[in-house]
C-alpha cells in the first residue's frame, strides 16, 4: 500500500493555494468560514471548490507548457 500524505512539494505554495481557494469560493458564491472550521459546509460545496481548484491548476499548467500566459 502506498504511503500517501497531503504534504506540499513546495511549502511556499500554501499561501497561493489558500488565496486560490478563497477566489474560487467567491466566484462560486460560496461563503467560507472565517474560523477555518468547515464542518458546517456540505460535501458538495467543498467538492465544488476543490474541483474548480484542480481545474484552474491544470489550466495554468497547460498555459505554461504551451508558452501562453
N, C-alpha and C positions, 0 to 999 in steps of 0.2 A: 504494500500500500504506500502510495506517495505521501510524503510529508508536505502538506500544504499550509502556508501561512499567508496572511494578508499584509506582509511587510512590503513597503515601497522599495523598489530598487534604487530610486533616487529620493532620499528623505526630504530634500528641499522642495520636492514637488507637492508635498502635503498642502501647503498654503494655496497653491494654484488649483488643486483639486477641490479644496473647500470652497474657493471662490466660484469655481465652475458649478459646483453643486447648488450654491445659492442663486447663481444666474439662471440656471435651468429651472429650478423650482419657481423662481419669479416669472419666467416666461410661460410656465405652465399654469400659473395662478395658484400654486400650492404654497401655503404658509409653513415654513419650517419653524420648529420651536426654538426660542432663544436660549432655553436652558440646556439644549442638547439632548433631551430625552425624547426619543422617537416612538415610545411605547403607545402613544395615543394616535399614531398615524396608521393608516391602513396599509396592508401589504401592497395593494395596487398603487397607492401614491408613492411609496418607497421604490417599488419596481419600475414605475414610470420614470422617476428621476434617474435611477441607476441605468436604465436602458438608454435614456437620452444622453447621459454622460458618456456611455460606451460609444454610441453613435457619433457623438461630437469628437471624441478622441480618435476614432477611426478616420473620420473626415479630415481632421488635422494631419494625421499621419499620411493619408493619401495625397494631400496637397503638398506636403513636404517631399514626398517621394517623386512626385511629378514636377516639382520645381515651381508650382503655382502657389502664390501666397496671398 
